[in-house]
Amino acid sequence: MPKRDPKQTKLNIISAQHLSRVPWLIHGFSTRAGGFSRVYGKNTLNLGFTKDDSKAAVERNRTTFLRELGAQGEPNNKSKPWPLVTLRQVHSDIIRFVDSPAESPLAGDGLITATPGLLLGIQTADCLPIILVDSRQHAVGVFHAGWRGTVKRIVEKGVGEMHRCFGSRARDLKAAIGPGIHGCCYEVGEEVRSQFESQFAYAAKLFREVEESDPVREKYPMLFLTARAPGHSELPKKIFLDLVEANRQQLLAVGVPAKSIEASPLCTTCRTDLLFSYRAEKGRTGRMMGVVGIRG
């Protein structure tokens, strides 16, 4: 089992201000700092069982993370961490209701519960982790929203599932959107924009276009003259998606108050010093986790 480096960095867990005021709630978004993994940098907190990292390191990371959150303690064992329920994530709109640890791995991209003493976790490395909390019914949910899950309306459906299972009302929900890739860095193809345009009337405001720069073209414009007006061929445009705004719009559309939605300003691709990013690190990276649970 990996040993703690005496100079090991302390865990840096991000929390949402409005959720931190809910006394019965445990929640947090992990970062890469302070763990036992070595393959993605020294002392990193990889919480996913990736092919590069050792199982022992990840299990130690998870135990340390849960204890740091305060998700531990049972009547017969005060130091034992709470059961952590995770999913085999498949970029879907599948949401699982759980009231006990699953005996076999569940597939899907959302988890909801009203059972105290369980911690629900979603793994990310660019996609958004989104937590929903019903402060009246004492129910919670956590969702994995990449572009595929977002276009399938996973967080919107999450609000619906919490209403169906717990009687949650959208106006009573608080939402926290954790760190993920932001519109500054999330370049997508035209096919992604087309899918959003087919689903959302407000799709246009989720995208921005940037004309690609070409130093050769700028220095020798005559080489690129064409017969088309105004006389130059057009440069291709890069398309960027604002995934945070896309999910915020879904929450607003189903009645979650704007004041109850909090989004992290941290972009995973910009901040690889603090966060894991699948894109920025070209696929060889760890996994963070967004988690939520109910105190007994």
C-alpha positions in Angstrom: 0.0 0.0 0.0 1.4 3.4 -0.9 2.8 5.4 2.0 2.0 9.0 2.7 4.8 11.4 1.7 5.7 13.5 4.8 5.5 16.6 2.5 2.2 15.4 0.9 -0.1 18.2 -0.2 -3.3 18.5 1.8 -6.5 17.5 0.0 -8.2 20.4 -1.7 -11.9 19.7 -1.8 -14.2 22.3 -3.5 -17.6 22.9 -2.0 -20.6 25.1 -3.0 -21.3 27.9 -0.7 -25.1 27.5 -0.6 -24.9 23.7 -0.1 -22.4 24.2 2.7 -25.2 25.9 4.7 -27.4 22.8 4.6 -26.6 21.1 8.0 -27.5 17.6 7.1 -25.6 17.5 3.9 -22.2 16.2 2.9 -20.9 17.2 -0.5 -17.7 18.1 -2.4 -15.8 18.1 -5.7 -12.4 16.6 -5.5 -9.2 18.0 -7.2 -6.0 16.3 -8.1 -4.1 17.4 -5.0 -3.1 15.4 -2.0 -3.4 11.7 -2.8 -1.3 8.6 -3.1 -1.2 8.2 -6.9 2.1 8.7 -8.7 1.3 8.1 -12.4 -0.4 11.5 -13.0 2.1 13.5 -11.1 3.4 13.2 -7.5 0.9 12.8 -4.8 -2.3 13.0 -6.9 -5.8 12.2 -5.8 -7.0 9.9 -8.6 -10.4 8.5 -7.6 -11.0 6.4 -10.7 -9.8 2.8 -11.4 -7.9 3.8 -14.5 -5.6 1.4 -16.5 -2.5 3.3 -15.5 -2.9 3.6 -11.8 -2.8 0.9 -9.1 -5.9 -0.3 -7.4 -4.3 0.1 -4.0 -3.5 3.7 -4.6 -7.1 4.5 -5.8 -8.7 2.7 -2.9 -6.4 4.6 -0.5 -7.3 7.9 -2.2 -11.0 7.1 -1.9 -10.8 6.3 1.8 -8.8 9.5 2.4 -11.2 11.6 0.4 -14.3 10.2 2.2 -12.7 10.8 5.6 -11.8 14.4 4.7 -15.4 15.0 3.7 -16.6 13.6 7.0 -18.4 10.7 5.4 -17.6 8.2 8.0 -19.1 6.7 11.1 -21.5 3.9 11.9 -23.1 2.8 15.2 -20.5 0.0 15.5 -17.6 1.5 13.8 -17.1 5.3 14.0 -14.1 5.3 11.7 -15.5 3.3 8.9 -16.2 5.3 5.7 -19.7 5.4 4.3 -20.5 3.1 1.4 -19.7 4.9 -1.9 -22.1 4.3 -4.7 -20.7 4.9 -8.2 -21.7 4.0 -11.8 -20.3 2.6 -14.9 -20.8 5.9 -16.8 -22.0 5.6 -20.4 -22.8 9.2 -21.4 -26.5 8.5 -21.2 -29.6 9.9 -19.5 -30.1 6.9 -17.3 -30.7 7.8 -13.6 -30.6 5.2 -10.8 -32.5 5.4 -7.6 -30.5 3.8 -4.8 -31.3 3.1 -1.1 -28.4 0.7 -0.4 -25.0 -0.1 -1.9 -25.4 -2.0 -5.2 -24.4 -5.7 -5.2 -23.3 -5.4 -8.9 -22.1 -2.3 -10.8 -24.8 -0.1 -12.2 -24.6 1.5 -15.6 -25.9 5.1 -16.0 -25.0 8.7 -15.4 -27.2 9.8 -12.5 -27.8 8.7 -9.0 -30.6 9.8 -6.5 -31.3 8.9 -2.9 -33.1 9.9 0.2 -31.2 7.3 2.4 -28.8 8.7 5.0 -25.3 7.3 5.2 -24.8 6.7 1.5 -22.4 8.7 -0.6 -23.3 9.1 -4.3 -20.3 9.7 -6.6 -19.8 10.7 -10.2 -16.4 10.6 -11.9 -15.2 13.3 -14.2 -12.2 14.6 -16.0 -13.8 17.4 -18.2 -17.5 16.6 -18.1 -19.6 18.4 -15.5 -20.5 16.9 -12.1 -23.9 18.3 -11.0 -25.3 18.0 -7.5 -29.0 18.5 -6.8 -30.3 18.9 -3.2 -33.9 19.1 -2.0 -33.6 20.9 1.3 -37.3 20.1 2.2 -37.5 16.4 1.4 -33.9 15.6 2.4 -33.2 14.0 -1.0 -30.1 14.4 -3.2 -28.8 13.5 -6.6 -25.6 13.7 -8.6 -25.3 13.7 -12.4 -22.6 13.3 -15.1 -23.1 15.8 -17.9 -20.9 15.7 -20.9 -22.3 17.0 -24.2 -24.1 13.8 -24.9 -25.8 13.7 -21.5 -26.6 17.3 -21.7 -28.2 17.0 -25.1 -30.2 14.1 -23.7 -31.3 16.5 -20.9 -29.9 14.5 -18.0 -30.1 17.2 -15.4 -33.6 18.2 -16.5 -34.6 14.6 -16.2 -32.9 14.4 -12.8 -35.2 17.1 -11.5 -38.1 15.0 -12.8 -36.9 11.8 -11.2 -36.5 13.5 -7.9 -40.1 14.8 -8.1 -41.3 11.3 -9.1 -39.4 9.5 -6.3 -39.4 12.0 -3.5 -42.0 14.6 -4.3 -39.3 17.2 -4.8 -40.4 20.5 -6.2 -38.1 22.4 -8.5 -38.4 25.6 -6.5 -37.0 23.8 -3.4 -33.9 22.4 -5.2 -30.4 23.8 -4.9 -27.9 22.9 -7.7 -24.1 23.0 -7.7 -22.3 22.6 -11.0 -18.7 21.5 -10.3 -15.5 22.1 -12.2 -15.5 21.0 -15.8 -14.4 22.1 -19.3 -15.7 25.6 -20.0 -16.7 27.5 -23.1 -13.2 29.0 -23.4 -11.7 25.6 -24.2 -14.5 23.2 -25.2 -14.1 23.0 -29.0 -16.7 20.8 -30.7 -17.7 19.9 -34.2 -20.7 21.2 -36.3 -22.5 17.9 -35.6 -22.6 18.7 -31.9 -24.1 22.1 -32.6 -26.7 20.5 -34.9 -27.8 18.1 -32.2 -28.2 21.0 -29.7 -30.1 23.1 -32.3 -32.5 20.2 -32.8 -33.3 20.1 -29.0 -33.1 23.6 -27.6 -34.6 26.8 -28.8 -31.9 28.7 -27.1 -29.0 26.7 -28.6 -27.5 29.6 -30.5 -26.4 31.3 -27.3 -24.6 28.2 -26.1 -22.0 28.4 -28.9 -19.4 30.9 -30.1 -17.3 30.9 -33.2 -13.7 31.9 -33.6 -12.0 32.3 -37.0 -8.9 30.3 -37.2 -5.7 32.3 -37.6 -3.3 31.5 -40.4 0.1 33.3 -40.2 1.0 32.4 -43.8 -2.3 33.7 -45.1 -1.9 36.9 -43.1 1.6 37.4 -44.4 0.9 36.5 -48.1 -2.8 37.2 -48.7 -2.4 37.2 -52.5 -1.7 33.5 -52.4 -5.2 32.9 -51.2 -7.1 35.1 -53.7 -10.2 33.5 -55.2 -12.9 34.6 -57.6 -15.4 34.9 -54.8 -16.4 38.2 -53.4 -14.8 39.9 -51.5 -11.9 38.2 -53.1 -10.5 35.9 -50.4 -11.4 32.3 -49.5 -12.9 32.0 -46.0 -11.0 30.5 -43.1 -12.7 27.7 -41.2 -14.3 28.6 -37.9 -13.7 26.9 -34.6 -16.9 26.2 -32.6 -16.9 26.3 -28.8 -19.7 25.0 -26.5 -20.6 26.5 -23.1 -21.6 23.3 -21.3 -22.1 25.1 -18.0 -24.7 27.5 -19.5 -26.4 24.6 -21.3 -27.0 22.8 -18.0 -28.0 26.1 -16.2 -30.6 26.7 -18.9 -32.1 23.2 -18.3 -32.3 23.8 -14.6 -34.0 27.2 -15.1 -36.4 25.7 -17.7 -37.8 23.2 -15.2 -38.2 25.8 -12.4 -35.0 25.7 -10.3 -34.5 29.3 -9.2 -31.5 31.2 -10.6 -30.4 32.1 -7.1 -30.3 28.4 -6.2 -27.8 27.5 -9.0 -24.1 27.8 -8.2 -21.4 27.0 -10.8 -17.7 26.6 -10.2 -15.6 29.1 -12.3 -12.8 26.5 -12.7 -12.1 25.1 -16.1 -10.5 21.7 -16.1 -8.5 22.4 -19.3 -7.2 25.7 -18.1 -6.3 24.4 -14.6 -4.4 21.1 -15.0 -2.3 22.3 -12.0 -5.4 21.7 -9.9 -7.8 19.5 -11.9 -7.6 16.5 -14.2 -8.5 17.1 -17.8 -8.9 14.3 -20.3 -8.5 16.7 -23.3 -5.6 18.7 -22.1 -3.7 15.6 -20.9 -4.6 13.7 -24.1 -6.5 10.9 -22.4 -3.9 9.9 -19.9 -5.2 11.4 -16.7 -6.9 10.6 -13.4 -10.5 11.1 -12.4 -12.1 13.5 -10.0 -15.4 12.9 -8.2 -18.4 14.9 -7.3 -20.1 13.5 -4.3 -23.2 14.1 -2.1 -24.7 12.3 0.9 -27.2 12.7 3.7 -26.2 12.7 7.4 -28.2 10.3 9.6 
